Amino acid sequence: MKKIIGTLFVFIILFTFVTGQEQKPVQEQKPANNYTIPPVVKEVGGFWYIYVPGQGAYEGIGKAFAIAREEKKKQELTFIGSPFVLYWNHPKVSEQPERYIWAVCIGIDKDAVVKPPLKKAFFEKRMAAVCVHDGPIKDIVQSNDVLDKFIDDNYYITVWPVYEVFNPDGKIEITHPVKKIEI
C-alpha cells in the first residue's frame, strides 16, 4: 500500500510539473533595472500616422518633433495618440550615428490630407514584443536589452522597424515587431 501511495504521489508531482510547464508559452523575463515593466507579446499596429523622416544622431529627433508640431498647426491636422519614433536600425549595429535611420511619427485619421514636409503611412497589424520603460531616458538602453533578451529567449526575431511610444505620463513603450522562428 505504501508503494502505491508513494508511486501516486510521485506521479501527481510529475504530472503537475509537466502540465504546469506546458501552460507557460513564453518565458518570463526579470527586468535588468527598476525601470522596466516586463515584456509581453501582443498585437500592435493597424493605424495611420504622419512622419518626419530623419537620419543621423538622435539629437535630431527634437527638431523633427518641432517640425511635426509646426506642420500640425499649418495644415490644421488632428493627431491621434502619443508621438512615437520609428527606428530602422539599431545603435549597436552601427556605432556611426550618421548612419542611424529613424522617423518621428504621430497617429492621424486615415482620411486626413497631409502635405509635405509631412508624409503619411499605414502601420500594418503584427505581433510585437513590448515592454514599458518607466525611468530616466539615460537608462532606456537597459530596458531595450531586457526586451532583446526576451525576444531571443522565446525564439522570436525582430522585424524592423521598431518603435518607442512617448506617453504623456512619462513612460516609454518599447515595441519590437516580431516573428516566431520556425525550426
Secondary structure, DSSP 8 states (H G I E B T S, - for coil): -HHHHHHHHHHHHHHHHHHHHHT--S-----SSTTEEEEEEEEE--EEEEEEEEES-TTHHHHHHHHHHHHHHHHT--EEEEEEEEESS-TTT-S-GGG-EEEEEEEE-TT----TT-EEEEE--EEEEEEEE-S-GGGHHHHHHHHHHHHHHTTEEE-S-EEEEE-TTS-EEEEEEEEE---
